[in-house]
Amino acid sequence: MTKWEYFITPLPLHTPGQVLNMHGDEGWELVQIAPAPNGTGSVAYMKREKTS
């Protein structure tokens, strides 16, 4: 059975692609982008397969 770990990160308005590419290079896959809870900007929900 595949096990996953999850990561939530804020996405700055001026460089969202840069942040997503950086985490993608670390093996994180984007699951969803949603408005930030405080109403300023967005957050990205990411996952990757657990290695241990």
Backbone torsions as a table, in degrees:
resi	resn	phi	psi	omega
1	MET	NA	132.1	178.7
2	THR	-73.4	132.9	175.3
3	LYS	-112.7	144.0	-174.9
4	TRP	-120.8	152.1	167.0
5	GLU	-117.3	151.7	-173.9
6	TYR	-122.9	154.8	-175.8
7	PHE	-146.7	133.9	177.6
8	ILE	-119.2	129.7	-178.1
9	THR	-137.5	143.4	174.6
10	PRO	-70.3	149.3	176.3
11	LEU	-112.3	112.0	177.7
12	PRO	-66.7	144.7	-177.8
13	LEU	-61.7	-31.7	-173.3
14	HIS	-88.7	-17.2	-178.3
15	THR	-144.0	48.5	-177.4
16	PRO	-64.1	-39.2	-179.9
17	GLY	-63.6	-38.5	179.5
18	GLN	-62.7	-43.7	179.5
19	VAL	-65.0	-45.5	-179.7
20	LEU	-64.2	-40.5	178.1
21	ASN	-64.8	-39.6	179.6
22	MET	-61.0	-46.9	-179.6
23	HIS	-72.7	-32.1	175.4
24	GLY	-61.7	-38.4	176.7
25	ASP	-64.1	-23.3	178.8
26	GLU	-89.9	3.8	176.4
27	GLY	97.4	3.1	179.9
28	TRP	-81.6	139.1	177.7
29	GLU	-111.4	131.9	179.0
30	LEU	-69.6	129.8	177.2
31	VAL	-103.6	-44.4	-176.5
32	GLN	-161.6	149.6	168.9
33	ILE	-115.5	132.3	-178.1
34	ALA	-137.4	158.4	175.4
35	PRO	-60.2	142.7	177.1
36	ALA	-65.2	146.1	-178.1
37	PRO	-57.6	-31.0	-178.9
38	ASN	-86.7	1.2	176.1
39	GLY	83.1	5.3	178.9
40	THR	-115.1	102.0	178.3
41	GLY	87.9	-156.4	-176.1
42	SER	-134.6	164.9	172.2
43	VAL	-126.4	148.9	178.1
44	ALA	-109.5	132.5	174.5
45	TYR	-101.4	124.9	-174.1
46	MET	-129.3	158.3	176.9
47	LYS	-142.6	158.9	169.8
48	ARG	-153.4	157.9	-178.8
49	GLU	-68.1	136.0	178.0
50	LYS	-71.6	137.9	-177.7
51	THR	-93.5	-20.3	178.9
52	SER	-140.3	NA	NA
